[in-house]
Amino acid sequence: MAMWLAIFGAVLLFAIAGAAYIVCGFHRFSLIKKLGEKHRFLAWAVSAVTAASVCGAWAIVNVWSAAVVMIHLFIIWLLCDIIAAIVHKLRGKKPERYIAGAAALIITAAYLGAGWYFTHHIYITEYKLTTDKNVGDGLRIALIADSHLGITLDGEEFAEQMERISALEPDIVAVAGDFVDDESKKADMERACQALGGINSTYGVYFVYGNHDKGYYSEDYRDFSFDDLDSCLKENGVVVLSDESITVGDNIYVIGRRDKYEESTGSGRAAMDELISGLDSSRYTIVLDHQPNDYAAEAEAGADLVLSGHTHGGPLIPAGQIGLLMGANDRVYGHERRSSTDFIVTSGISGWAIPFKTGTVSEIVVVDIVDE
């Protein structure tokens, strides 16, 4: 938690520095420069108000969205100025109009507009895996994670996506944590739980909690408690697993792990070898683990498939790469195989705090498992 607070603090400081550069950039436009010839202070005030308006409009969403817009505009504007300076030097003259500034505004709007679309438009991503274990005529798993209800999906919008999952005819539905957030509302939570319970699947819906589900703030910060959430899920037939395993059908185990965040709260969680000990190794074993950062232990224990979320697929370039360099996760997105274990990390069905995805898309994952 402290690490992420430090990162967010650095982002805000960077955004403030960028804001100063952007104010100077607006001051270079012809109309404001002309105003500055007679009213210097007023010209700077207009530049500052214009920059603040760009930021303030996104602050309506939240402060992090405003920071993201400001940082992207700053970086793109700086790059446009550098390219323009090189072009001007090669041509030997400067243009009469400040084209670089206009280009920066257009490029930023297009880039973040695409990021907004990729967050709010939910794709279906398919994987096909093989196994030497008996999974009958095949096993289809639908995986979602990181809905963070209220960020881009309210309860009804979430329910619409669950109808899409029903149409995929899954055998198992896996929910890999961060279902709600501190800002989520009880009405949305209840509608989303109802929607999970209404999915048509062969063996039901299996759920593990993520680091945001209990909430980082006080118990009364949102209008429902963690106990309310837990009860609502179970009342709607969702199987909540917390360091537990359950037999599904004749040949499958589903193991749900407590989130790694529990270790920092003193609650702890069971080691992977403890959870799998005593289970029939001839059966196909699916592990739900919100954070993808215990791959070595999960592969050594002999799990067949590990499903995770948490990373949001590295939503903003280069956030995912930074996370890997810091050792926060074993993987940011997609599929990999270690020994005999398949690992899949989803980018999530929504976003957290920032409603932009420039490094990935929002998705529902479908995993088809067949005999070799």
Residue frames relative to the residue before (quaternion, step in Angstrom):
aa qw qx qy qz dx dy dz
M 1.0000 0.0000 0.0000 0.0000 0.00 0.00 0.00
A 0.6531 0.5211 -0.3075 0.4554 3.58 0.95 -0.95
M 0.6210 0.5532 -0.3358 0.4422 3.56 1.05 -0.81
W 0.7002 0.4656 -0.2770 0.4650 3.56 0.88 -0.95
L 0.6012 0.5394 -0.3620 0.4654 3.59 1.07 -0.59
A 0.6386 0.5200 -0.3178 0.4699 3.57 1.03 -0.81
I 0.6483 0.5135 -0.3143 0.4661 3.57 1.00 -0.85
F 0.6736 0.4882 -0.2999 0.4669 3.57 0.90 -0.93
G 0.6172 0.5390 -0.3419 0.4601 3.58 1.08 -0.68
A 0.6503 0.5090 -0.3067 0.4733 3.55 1.01 -0.84
V 0.6229 0.5404 -0.3334 0.4570 3.58 1.06 -0.79
L 0.6640 0.5020 -0.3083 0.4606 3.58 0.93 -0.85
L 0.6462 0.5109 -0.3201 0.4678 3.59 0.98 -0.80
F 0.6413 0.5181 -0.3135 0.4712 3.55 1.03 -0.83
A 0.6379 0.5313 -0.3176 0.4581 3.55 1.05 -0.82
I 0.6396 0.5208 -0.3267 0.4615 3.59 1.00 -0.78
A 0.6450 0.5035 -0.3158 0.4803 3.59 0.99 -0.87
G 0.6483 0.5205 -0.3112 0.4604 3.56 1.02 -0.82
A 0.6087 0.5684 -0.3505 0.4284 3.56 1.05 -0.76
A 0.6342 0.5289 -0.3297 0.4575 3.58 1.00 -0.80
Y 0.6549 0.5077 -0.3094 0.4665 3.58 0.98 -0.84
I 0.6584 0.5176 -0.3054 0.4532 3.56 0.99 -0.87
V 0.6022 0.5430 -0.3544 0.4657 3.60 1.03 -0.74
C 0.6601 0.4934 -0.3040 0.4780 3.56 0.94 -0.88
G 0.6288 0.5462 -0.3298 0.4443 3.56 1.08 -0.74
F 0.6579 0.4900 -0.3128 0.4789 3.60 0.91 -0.86
H 0.6254 0.5640 -0.3306 0.4260 3.57 1.09 -0.71
R 0.6484 0.5344 -0.3091 0.4454 3.59 1.25 -0.37
F 0.5063 0.6331 -0.4421 0.3840 3.61 1.22 -0.12
S 0.6614 -0.5834 0.3120 0.3534 3.54 -1.06 0.88
L 0.6805 0.5037 -0.3084 0.4337 3.58 0.80 -0.97
I 0.6914 0.4611 -0.2842 0.4780 3.58 0.94 -0.85
K 0.6114 0.5371 -0.3492 0.4645 3.59 1.06 -0.68
K 0.6546 0.5061 -0.3115 0.4672 3.55 0.99 -0.84
L 0.6255 0.5266 -0.3279 0.4732 3.57 1.04 -0.77
G 0.6625 0.5383 -0.2958 0.4287 3.56 1.04 -0.81
E 0.5431 0.6273 -0.4049 0.3841 3.58 1.16 -0.38
K 0.7778 0.2727 -0.1504 0.5460 3.58 1.12 -0.68
H 0.7903 0.1843 -0.0780 0.5790 3.58 1.11 -0.64
R 0.1675 -0.8460 0.4988 0.0859 3.55 0.38 1.23
F 0.6846 0.4815 -0.2932 0.4620 3.58 0.81 -0.99
L 0.6513 0.5237 -0.3177 0.4479 3.58 0.93 -0.87
A 0.6341 0.5395 -0.3316 0.4438 3.60 1.01 -0.81
W 0.6673 0.4768 -0.3003 0.4871 3.57 0.98 -0.83
A 0.6239 0.5391 -0.3388 0.4532 3.57 1.05 -0.72
V 0.6421 0.5116 -0.3164 0.4753 3.59 0.99 -0.85
S 0.6367 0.5284 -0.3213 0.4607 3.59 0.99 -0.85
A 0.6788 0.4936 -0.2861 0.4623 3.56 0.92 -0.95
V 0.6577 0.5065 -0.3108 0.4628 3.59 0.95 -0.87
T 0.6354 0.5301 -0.3272 0.4563 3.59 1.02 -0.79
A 0.6642 0.4878 -0.2974 0.4821 3.58 0.93 -0.90
A 0.6576 0.5089 -0.3067 0.4632 3.58 0.98 -0.86
S 0.6228 0.5440 -0.3411 0.4469 3.59 1.07 -0.66
V 0.6200 0.5348 -0.3358 0.4657 3.57 1.04 -0.80
C 0.6926 0.4540 -0.2646 0.4941 3.57 0.96 -0.91
G 0.6838 0.5322 -0.2928 0.4042 3.57 0.82 -1.00
A 0.5943 0.5739 -0.3681 0.4266 3.56 1.07 -0.67
W 0.7159 0.4281 -0.2495 0.4919 3.60 1.00 -0.80
A 0.5467 0.6073 -0.4019 0.4133 3.57 1.21 -0.35
I 0.5081 0.6248 -0.4209 0.4175 3.57 1.26 -0.29
V 0.6376 0.4883 -0.3158 0.5052 3.59 1.12 -0.71
N 0.6437 -0.4242 0.2804 0.5718 3.56 0.81 -1.11
V 0.6879 -0.5085 0.3275 0.4012 3.55 -1.27 0.37
W 0.6327 0.5424 -0.3453 0.4316 3.60 1.06 -0.66
S 0.6153 0.5336 -0.3474 0.4647 3.59 1.04 -0.68
A 0.6394 0.5187 -0.3198 0.4688 3.57 1.00 -0.85
A 0.6506 0.5162 -0.3122 0.4613 3.58 0.97 -0.85
V 0.6491 0.5209 -0.3193 0.4532 3.59 0.96 -0.86
V 0.6488 0.5091 -0.3183 0.4675 3.59 0.93 -0.87
M 0.6744 0.5029 -0.2987 0.4507 3.56 0.88 -0.94
I 0.6658 0.5039 -0.3097 0.4548 3.59 0.91 -0.87
H 0.6683 0.4905 -0.3093 0.4661 3.58 0.89 -0.88
L 0.6454 0.5104 -0.3274 0.4644 3.57 0.95 -0.83
F 0.6356 0.5361 -0.3210 0.4534 3.59 0.98 -0.84
I 0.6992 0.4709 -0.2859 0.4556 3.60 0.77 -1.02
I 0.6798 0.4804 -0.2947 0.4692 3.57 0.88 -0.94
W 0.6364 0.5235 -0.3280 0.4619 3.59 1.01 -0.79
L 0.6458 0.5207 -0.3166 0.4601 3.58 0.96 -0.87
L 0.6605 0.5012 -0.3034 0.4695 3.58 0.96 -0.87
C 0.6413 0.5165 -0.3223 0.4670 3.58 0.99 -0.81
D 0.6473 0.5111 -0.3181 0.4676 3.59 1.00 -0.79
I 0.6479 0.5140 -0.3211 0.4615 3.59 1.00 -0.81
I 0.6624 0.4946 -0.3038 0.4736 3.58 0.92 -0.91
A 0.6476 0.5167 -0.3187 0.4605 3.58 0.97 -0.87
A 0.6442 0.5249 -0.3288 0.4488 3.59 0.97 -0.81
I 0.6439 0.5108 -0.3207 0.4707 3.59 1.02 -0.78
V 0.6568 0.5073 -0.3052 0.4671 3.56 0.96 -0.94
H 0.6513 0.5222 -0.3196 0.4483 3.58 0.92 -0.87
K 0.6566 0.5132 -0.3114 0.4566 3.56 1.00 -0.85
L 0.6605 0.5029 -0.3056 0.4663 3.58 0.99 -0.83
R 0.7063 0.4483 -0.2573 0.4836 3.58 1.02 -0.79
G 0.4025 -0.7479 0.4456 0.2830 3.56 1.19 -0.47
K 0.7724 0.2213 -0.1780 0.5681 3.59 1.22 0.30
K 0.4198 -0.6973 0.5271 0.2444 3.53 -1.23 0.51
P 0.4889 -0.6485 0.4800 0.3317 3.62 -1.03 0.64
E 0.5816 -0.5967 0.4240 0.3549 3.55 -1.19 0.50
R 0.7609 0.3104 -0.1738 0.5427 3.58 1.09 -0.63
Y 0.5030 -0.6587 0.4815 0.2851 3.54 -1.19 0.65
I 0.1125 -0.8447 0.5228 0.0218 3.55 0.33 1.32
A 0.6122 0.5831 -0.3545 0.3994 3.60 0.99 -0.81
G 0.6607 0.5129 -0.3096 0.4524 3.58 0.95 -0.84
A 0.6537 0.5010 -0.3105 0.4746 3.56 0.97 -0.86
A 0.6387 0.5268 -0.3207 0.4600 3.58 1.01 -0.84
A 0.6370 0.5395 -0.3276 0.4425 3.59 0.99 -0.84
L 0.6635 0.5049 -0.3056 0.4600 3.58 0.93 -0.85
I 0.6752 0.4935 -0.2936 0.4630 3.58 0.94 -0.91
I 0.6729 0.4993 -0.3007 0.4555 3.60 0.88 -0.94
T 0.6537 0.5125 -0.3178 0.4573 3.59 0.94 -0.86
A 0.6500 0.5164 -0.3166 0.4588 3.57 0.95 -0.88
A 0.6736 0.4894 -0.2974 0.4673 3.59 0.95 -0.87
Y 0.6702 0.5168 -0.2965 0.4426 3.58 0.92 -0.92
L 0.7269 0.4026 -0.2460 0.4990 3.58 0.81 -0.95
G 0.5605 0.5731 -0.3894 0.4537 3.58 1.18 -0.43
A 0.6390 0.4958 -0.3133 0.4977 3.57 1.04 -0.79
G 0.6395 0.5331 -0.3204 0.4519 3.60 1.02 -0.80
W 0.6198 0.5292 -0.3267 0.4786 3.57 1.09 -0.73
Y 0.6625 0.5094 -0.3019 0.4588 3.57 0.93 -0.93
F 0.6933 0.4884 -0.2883 0.4446 3.59 0.86 -0.93
T 0.6205 0.5124 -0.3475 0.4814 3.59 1.19 -0.35
H 0.7661 0.4039 -0.1918 0.4618 3.56 0.87 -0.99
H 0.6726 0.4237 -0.2930 0.5312 3.61 1.22 -0.36
I 0.1957 -0.8285 0.5198 0.0713 3.58 -0.46 1.22
Y 0.2441 -0.7871 0.5589 0.0918 3.52 -0.63 1.24
I 0.3330 -0.6789 0.5989 0.2636 3.56 -1.35 0.14
T 0.1152 -0.7942 0.5964 0.0158 3.56 -0.69 1.17
E 0.1663 -0.8240 0.5398 0.0453 3.57 -0.72 1.09
Y 0.0667 -0.7550 0.6513 0.0366 3.53 -1.16 0.78
K 0.1364 -0.7635 0.6243 0.0933 3.56 -1.14 0.67
L 0.0479 -0.8086 0.5857 -0.0306 3.56 -0.64 1.19
T 0.2473 -0.7498 0.5912 0.1643 3.54 -1.23 0.50
T 0.0683 -0.7839 0.6166 0.0259 3.56 -1.23 0.54
D 0.4060 -0.6924 0.5321 0.2695 3.55 -1.21 0.50
K 0.5594 0.5849 -0.3915 0.4379 3.58 1.30 0.16
N 0.5716 -0.6181 0.4270 0.3299 3.54 -1.21 0.52
V 0.0546 0.7860 -0.6128 0.0610 3.58 -0.57 1.17
G 0.6093 -0.5815 0.3460 0.4135 3.56 1.13 0.67
D 0.7877 -0.2583 0.2254 0.5119 3.54 -0.92 -0.95
G 0.7249 -0.3369 0.2233 0.5578 3.55 1.29 0.22
L 0.2220 -0.7722 0.5867 0.1009 3.53 -1.21 0.55
R 0.1111 -0.7906 0.6002 0.0481 3.56 -0.79 1.01
I 0.0861 -0.7891 0.6081 0.0052 3.55 -0.80 1.10
A 0.1678 -0.7385 0.6435 0.1111 3.55 -1.00 0.88
L 0.1069 -0.8143 0.5705 0.0016 3.56 -0.73 1.13
I 0.0632 0.7527 -0.6551 0.0154 3.53 -1.05 0.85
A 0.0185 0.7744 -0.6324 -0.0044 3.55 -1.26 0.38
D 0.8495 0.2678 -0.1361 0.4338 3.51 -1.40 0.15
S 0.1697 0.7904 -0.5664 0.1604 3.56 0.70 1.05
H 0.0818 -0.8379 0.5368 0.0560 3.61 1.18 -0.54
L 0.1199 -0.8667 0.4760 0.0891 3.56 0.88 1.01
G 0.7449 0.3707 -0.3026 0.4649 3.52 -0.89 1.03
I 0.5976 0.5636 -0.3714 0.4327 3.60 1.20 -0.38
T 0.8005 -0.0492 0.0391 0.5960 3.59 0.70 -1.06
L 0.7520 0.3016 -0.1804 0.5577 3.59 1.25 -0.31
D 0.1957 -0.7315 0.6358 0.1496 3.55 -0.91 0.91
G 0.7680 -0.3845 0.2315 0.4569 3.58 -1.22 0.00
E 0.6855 0.4824 -0.2910 0.4611 3.58 0.90 -0.91
E 0.6509 0.5061 -0.3181 0.4679 3.58 0.98 -0.79
F 0.6147 0.5266 -0.3370 0.4808 3.56 1.08 -0.72
A 0.6439 0.5333 -0.3198 0.4458 3.59 0.95 -0.88
E 0.6171 0.5439 -0.3432 0.4534 3.59 1.05 -0.72
Q 0.6622 0.4946 -0.3057 0.4727 3.57 1.01 -0.77
M 0.6210 0.5286 -0.3480 0.4623 3.60 1.08 -0.62
E 0.5913 0.5432 -0.3642 0.4718 3.59 1.15 -0.52
R 0.6112 0.5331 -0.3439 0.4732 3.58 1.08 -0.69
I 0.6501 0.5116 -0.3159 0.4647 3.58 1.00 -0.82
S 0.6187 0.5440 -0.3437 0.4507 3.59 0.97 -0.80
A 0.6614 0.5244 -0.3013 0.4436 3.56 1.00 -0.86
L 0.6223 0.5481 -0.3307 0.4506 3.59 1.23 -0.42
E 0.3012 -0.8005 0.4648 0.2291 3.58 1.36 -0.19
P 0.1219 0.8195 -0.5500 0.1057 3.61 0.65 1.07
D 0.4545 -0.6357 0.5405 0.3118 3.54 -1.29 0.38
I 0.7873 0.0853 -0.0085 0.6105 3.54 1.03 -0.90
V 0.1602 -0.7440 0.6386 0.1141 3.57 -1.08 0.77
A 0.1155 -0.8006 0.5877 0.0204 3.56 -0.76 1.11
V 0.1020 -0.7696 0.6293 0.0374 3.56 -0.91 0.99
A 0.1523 -0.8601 0.4862 0.0267 3.55 -0.27 1.31
G 0.8144 -0.3838 0.1549 0.4067 3.54 0.71 1.10
D 0.7958 0.2666 -0.2738 0.4697 3.49 -1.45 0.36
F 0.0974 0.8193 -0.5426 0.1573 3.49 0.89 1.11
V 0.7897 0.1152 -0.0473 0.6007 3.58 1.00 -0.86
D 0.2784 -0.7393 0.5903 0.1656 3.53 -1.37 0.08
D 0.7098 -0.4302 0.3236 0.4544 3.57 -1.27 0.00
E 0.7168 0.4552 -0.2425 0.4693 3.58 1.09 -0.72
S 0.4686 0.7019 -0.4370 0.3111 3.61 1.24 -0.16
K 0.3446 -0.7375 0.5515 0.1823 3.56 -1.19 0.67
K 0.6221 -0.5833 0.3795 0.3588 3.55 -1.10 0.74
A 0.6454 0.5307 -0.3340 0.4362 3.60 0.90 -0.85
D 0.6604 0.4872 -0.3047 0.4835 3.59 0.99 -0.81
M 0.6310 0.5367 -0.3306 0.4521 3.58 0.99 -0.84
E 0.6873 0.4865 -0.2911 0.4541 3.58 0.84 -0.95
R 0.6561 0.5004 -0.3152 0.4688 3.59 0.97 -0.82
A 0.6587 0.5080 -0.3092 0.4610 3.58 1.00 -0.80
C 0.6250 0.5209 -0.3381 0.4731 3.61 1.02 -0.74
Q 0.6354 0.5265 -0.3161 0.4681 3.55 1.00 -0.86
A 0.6591 0.5134 -0.3029 0.4585 3.57 1.00 -0.85
L 0.6187 0.5276 -0.3425 0.4707 3.59 1.03 -0.73
G 0.6867 0.4953 -0.2779 0.4538 3.54 0.93 -0.91
G 0.6919 0.4939 -0.2727 0.4505 3.56 1.19 -0.48
I 0.4506 0.6893 -0.4601 0.3319 3.60 1.24 0.02
N 0.3595 -0.7098 0.5661 0.2157 3.54 -1.01 0.86
S 0.2244 0.7557 -0.5838 0.1945 3.59 -0.53 1.18
T 0.6245 -0.5741 0.3844 0.3643 3.54 -1.21 0.49
Y 0.8403 0.1862 -0.0407 0.5075 3.56 0.79 -1.09
G 0.6614 -0.5560 0.3076 0.3986 3.61 1.20 0.12
V 0.5507 -0.5996 0.4928 0.3073 3.50 -1.46 -0.11
Y 0.1099 -0.7963 0.5948 0.0111 3.56 -0.86 1.08
F 0.1307 -0.8423 0.5195 -0.0602 3.52 -0.74 1.17
V 0.0128 -0.7512 0.6583 0.0461 3.56 -1.13 0.74
Y 0.4812 -0.6694 0.4882 0.2863 3.54 -1.16 0.63
G 0.2883 -0.7311 0.5929 0.1755 3.52 -1.28 0.58
N 0.7374 -0.4426 0.2892 0.4203 3.55 -1.31 -0.01
H 0.6979 0.4670 -0.2849 0.4623 3.62 1.16 -0.40
D 0.5367 0.6897 -0.3957 0.2824 3.58 1.13 -0.49
K 0.6947 0.4476 -0.2841 0.4861 3.58 0.98 -0.73
G 0.4647 -0.6759 0.4449 0.3596 3.57 1.22 -0.45
Y 0.3619 -0.7370 0.5344 0.2006 3.54 -1.06 0.82
Y 0.6815 0.4765 -0.2828 0.4781 3.58 1.20 -0.44
S 0.7611 -0.3657 0.2586 0.4691 3.57 -1.26 -0.18
E 0.6806 -0.5226 0.3461 0.3793 3.54 -1.25 0.55
D 0.7464 0.3872 -0.2154 0.4966 3.59 1.05 -0.71
Y 0.3556 0.7514 -0.4908 0.2608 3.61 1.23 0.29
R 0.7637 0.2176 -0.1375 0.5921 3.57 0.99 -0.83
D 0.5934 -0.6338 0.3803 0.3185 3.57 -1.21 0.42
F 0.7158 0.2787 -0.2843 0.5737 3.59 1.13 0.65
S 0.4253 -0.7026 0.5164 0.2425 3.54 -1.20 0.57
F 0.6584 -0.4704 0.3917 0.4380 3.54 -1.30 0.11
D 0.6269 0.5336 -0.3330 0.4597 3.58 1.04 -0.73
D 0.6035 0.5447 -0.3495 0.4658 3.59 1.10 -0.71
L 0.6568 0.5125 -0.2995 0.4650 3.55 0.96 -0.93
D 0.6714 0.5067 -0.3006 0.4496 3.56 0.82 -1.00
S 0.6686 0.4999 -0.2962 0.4641 3.58 0.94 -0.89
C 0.6647 0.5194 -0.3080 0.4400 3.56 0.93 -0.90
L 0.6203 0.5314 -0.3389 0.4670 3.57 1.01 -0.77
K 0.7146 0.4653 -0.2589 0.4536 3.57 0.75 -1.07
E 0.6239 0.5423 -0.3374 0.4504 3.59 1.07 -0.71
N 0.7140 0.4170 -0.2425 0.5074 3.56 1.20 -0.55
G 0.6303 -0.6066 0.3132 0.3698 3.56 1.22 0.47
V 0.4518 0.6659 -0.4682 0.3649 3.58 1.24 0.26
V 0.3243 -0.7451 0.5526 0.1850 3.59 -0.88 0.96
V 0.1372 -0.8005 0.5820 0.0406 3.56 -0.42 1.26
L 0.1104 -0.8110 0.5743 0.0122 3.56 -0.70 1.14
S 0.0053 0.7914 -0.6090 0.0522 3.55 -0.85 1.02
D 0.7711 -0.2345 0.0796 0.5865 3.56 0.10 1.38
E 0.5272 0.6015 -0.4023 0.4454 3.53 0.94 1.01
S 0.2065 -0.7430 0.6159 0.1613 3.54 -1.29 0.37
I 0.0876 -0.7820 0.6161 0.0354 3.53 -1.19 0.57
T 0.4075 -0.6931 0.5379 0.2533 3.55 -1.10 0.71
V 0.1085 -0.7878 0.6059 0.0203 3.54 -0.88 1.03
G 0.8082 0.0372 -0.0690 0.5836 3.56 -0.59 1.10
D 0.7292 -0.4239 0.3120 0.4374 3.57 -1.13 -0.69
N 0.8304 0.2650 -0.0673 0.4854 3.58 1.05 -0.73
I 0.6704 0.5059 -0.2747 0.4681 3.59 1.22 0.20
Y 0.1432 -0.7327 0.6561 0.1105 3.51 -1.22 0.69
V 0.1117 -0.7279 0.6665 0.1164 3.53 -1.22 0.59
I 0.1049 -0.7792 0.6174 0.0257 3.56 -0.80 1.10
G 0.1228 -0.7902 0.5980 0.0540 3.56 -0.83 1.00
R 0.2192 -0.8065 0.5404 0.0976 3.56 -0.64 1.14
R 0.4938 -0.5858 0.5411 0.3468 3.54 -1.21 0.55
D 0.5599 -0.6333 0.4138 0.3381 3.56 -1.05 0.71
K 0.6071 -0.5792 0.4081 0.3599 3.55 -1.14 0.67
Y 0.5522 0.6243 -0.3864 0.3950 3.59 1.14 -0.59
E 0.5709 0.6113 -0.3755 0.3992 3.59 1.13 -0.59
E 0.5851 0.5881 -0.3708 0.4175 3.58 1.15 -0.57
S 0.6889 0.4784 -0.2823 0.4657 3.58 1.02 -0.78
T 0.6642 0.4870 -0.3074 0.4766 3.59 1.22 -0.38
G 0.5572 -0.6163 0.3857 0.4011 3.57 1.28 -0.13
S 0.5270 0.6419 -0.4080 0.3792 3.58 1.26 -0.14
G 0.2497 -0.8106 0.4905 0.2002 3.53 1.12 -0.73
R 0.1174 -0.7610 0.6257 0.1250 3.52 -1.34 -0.04
A 0.5965 -0.5857 0.4150 0.3590 3.56 -1.23 0.49
A 0.5096 -0.6138 0.5073 0.3259 3.53 -1.21 0.60
M 0.6320 -0.5685 0.3698 0.3749 3.55 -1.16 0.62
D 0.6649 0.5051 -0.3312 0.4395 3.61 0.90 -0.79
E 0.5970 0.5446 -0.3671 0.4607 3.61 1.16 -0.50
L 0.6824 0.5149 -0.2902 0.4302 3.56 0.91 -0.94
I 0.7457 0.4024 -0.2261 0.4805 3.57 1.01 -0.77
S 0.4823 0.6819 -0.4276 0.3458 3.58 1.28 -0.29
G 0.8047 0.2735 -0.2152 0.4810 3.55 -0.92 0.92
L 0.5817 0.5672 -0.3908 0.4327 3.59 1.22 -0.15
D 0.5586 -0.6075 0.4554 0.3340 3.55 -1.19 0.61
S 0.3454 -0.7872 0.4770 0.1829 3.58 -0.42 1.23
S 0.5840 0.5794 -0.3833 0.4198 3.60 1.20 -0.18
R 0.6308 0.5272 -0.3324 0.4623 3.57 1.26 -0.28
Y 0.5241 -0.6292 0.4762 0.3203 3.55 -1.16 0.64
T 0.1490 -0.8261 0.5428 0.0255 3.57 -0.71 1.13
I 0.1215 -0.7807 0.6126 0.0214 3.56 -0.74 1.16
V 0.1325 -0.7896 0.5973 0.0463 3.57 -0.84 1.02
L 0.1695 -0.7479 0.6342 0.0987 3.56 -0.96 0.94
D 0.1183 0.7765 -0.6005 0.1500 3.56 -0.59 1.20
H 0.4442 -0.7492 0.4146 0.2635 3.56 -0.29 1.27
Q 0.7897 0.2635 -0.1392 0.5362 3.59 0.77 -1.00
P 0.3363 -0.7652 0.5140 0.1931 3.61 -0.78 0.99
N 0.4751 0.6955 -0.4286 0.3269 3.57 0.45 1.12
D 0.6448 0.4517 -0.3609 0.5000 3.58 1.09 0.69
Y 0.1453 0.8589 -0.4813 0.0976 3.54 1.15 0.72
A 0.6406 0.5432 -0.3451 0.4189 3.60 0.88 -0.87
A 0.6941 0.4704 -0.2759 0.4699 3.58 0.86 -0.96
E 0.6715 0.5052 -0.3063 0.4474 3.58 0.96 -0.82
A 0.6464 0.4932 -0.3171 0.4882 3.58 1.08 -0.71
E 0.6558 0.5158 -0.3115 0.4549 3.58 0.96 -0.86
A 0.6602 0.5139 -0.3075 0.4533 3.59 1.06 -0.72
G 0.5022 -0.6955 0.3980 0.3251 3.58 1.23 -0.30
A 0.2786 0.7478 -0.5478 0.2514 3.59 1.12 0.55
D 0.4231 -0.7120 0.4976 0.2578 3.58 -1.05 0.68
L 0.8054 0.0031 0.0446 0.5911 3.58 0.97 -0.85
V 0.0858 -0.7808 0.6183 0.0281 3.57 -0.91 0.97
L 0.1248 -0.8056 0.5789 0.0167 3.57 -0.74 1.14
S 0.0359 0.8154 -0.5713 0.0867 3.57 -0.79 1.07
G 0.2068 -0.7287 0.6328 0.1605 3.51 -1.43 0.13
H 0.4127 0.7872 -0.4276 0.1647 3.54 -0.62 -1.28
T 0.7533 0.4297 -0.2318 0.4406 3.60 0.76 -0.99
H 0.2767 -0.7710 0.5069 0.2685 3.59 1.23 -0.51
G 0.5977 -0.6099 0.3473 0.3875 3.56 1.20 0.52
G 0.5365 -0.5815 0.4238 0.4409 3.58 1.21 0.23
P 0.0955 -0.8895 0.4399 0.0781 3.56 0.78 1.11
L 0.7847 0.2023 -0.1115 0.5752 3.58 1.01 -0.78
I 0.4255 -0.6786 0.5329 0.2729 3.56 -0.82 0.95
P 0.6766 -0.2856 -0.6786 -0.0115 1.72 -1.65 1.92
A 0.1084 0.8541 -0.5053 0.0585 3.63 1.05 0.69
G 0.6613 0.5226 -0.3174 0.4345 3.58 0.92 -0.87
Q 0.6641 0.5045 -0.2997 0.4633 3.55 0.95 -0.90
I 0.6294 0.5263 -0.3324 0.4651 3.57 1.04 -0.76
G 0.6367 0.5398 -0.3222 0.4465 3.58 0.99 -0.85
L 0.6555 0.5009 -0.3108 0.4720 3.58 1.01 -0.81
L 0.6535 0.5186 -0.3124 0.4543 3.59 0.95 -0.88
M 0.6865 0.4738 -0.2752 0.4779 3.57 1.09 -0.73
G 0.4533 -0.7090 0.4334 0.3226 3.57 1.28 -0.17
A 0.3532 0.7611 -0.4824 0.2515 3.59 1.21 0.38
N 0.8040 0.0951 -0.0230 0.5865 3.58 1.11 -0.69
D 0.4995 -0.6322 0.4988 0.3195 3.55 -1.27 0.42
R 0.7850 0.0064 0.0128 0.6194 3.55 1.20 -0.55
V 0.3690 -0.7351 0.5269 0.2141 3.56 -1.10 0.66
Y 0.8150 -0.0808 0.1038 0.5644 3.58 0.94 -0.81
G 0.7993 0.3827 -0.2495 0.3903 3.50 -1.31 0.46
H 0.6352 -0.5538 0.4240 0.3318 3.51 -1.38 -0.32
E 0.1317 0.7432 -0.6554 0.0285 3.51 -1.22 0.61
R 0.2831 -0.7480 0.5778 0.1626 3.52 -1.27 0.47
R 0.0407 -0.7712 0.6353 0.0035 3.55 -0.91 0.99
S 0.8050 -0.0329 -0.0452 0.5906 3.53 -0.62 1.18
S 0.7615 -0.3211 0.2340 0.5122 3.63 -0.60 -1.04
T 0.5748 0.6008 -0.3581 0.4246 3.57 1.30 0.29
D 0.2427 -0.7416 0.6090 0.1421 3.56 -0.98 0.93
F 0.1184 -0.7778 0.6157 0.0453 3.55 -1.00 0.90
I 0.0076 -0.7816 0.6237 -0.0083 3.57 -0.96 0.91
V 0.0955 -0.7662 0.6344 0.0360 3.54 -0.95 0.98
T 0.2354 -0.7772 0.5694 0.1280 3.56 -0.77 1.03
S 0.4889 -0.6537 0.4973 0.2937 3.56 -1.18 0.60
G 0.5649 -0.6354 0.3689 0.3755 3.57 1.28 -0.05
I 0.5157 -0.6596 0.4710 0.2777 3.49 -1.27 0.54
S 0.7707 0.1660 -0.0986 0.6072 3.57 1.30 -0.21
G 0.4678 -0.6390 0.5082 0.3385 3.56 -1.24 -0.42
W 0.3456 -0.7081 0.5629 0.2494 3.55 -1.28 0.16
A 0.8637 0.0400 -0.0757 0.4966 3.57 -0.84 1.10
I 0.8061 0.2072 -0.0842 0.5478 3.59 0.79 -1.02
P 0.2435 -0.8180 0.5033 0.1349 3.63 -0.43 1.13
F 0.5473 0.5574 -0.4300 0.4527 3.57 0.91 0.98
K 0.0116 -0.7546 0.6551 0.0357 3.55 -1.17 0.69
T 0.0420 -0.8162 0.5761 -0.0126 3.55 -0.41 1.24
G 0.7153 0.4288 -0.2530 0.4904 3.58 1.24 -0.31
T 0.7859 0.1201 -0.0551 0.6040 3.58 1.28 -0.10
V 0.3841 -0.6849 0.5515 0.2815 3.59 -1.28 -0.34
S 0.5150 -0.5728 0.5085 0.3849 3.56 -1.28 0.15
E 0.0008 -0.8448 0.5308 -0.0674 3.57 -0.94 0.80
I 0.2492 -0.6382 0.6928 0.2250 3.43 -1.53 0.22
V 0.2376 -0.7871 0.5559 0.1228 3.58 -0.78 1.01
V 0.1056 -0.7596 0.6396 0.0526 3.56 -1.06 0.86
V 0.0825 -0.7950 0.6009 0.0031 3.55 -0.73 1.14
D 0.1083 -0.7821 0.6124 0.0380 3.57 -0.67 1.12
I 0.1011 -0.8005 0.5907 0.0065 3.57 -0.70 1.15
V 0.0053 -0.8065 0.5893 -0.0477 3.55 -0.74 1.07
D 0.5945 -0.5505 0.4464 0.3800 3.56 -1.29 0.38
E 0.5319 -0.6231 0.4709 0.3271 3.55 -1.11 0.69
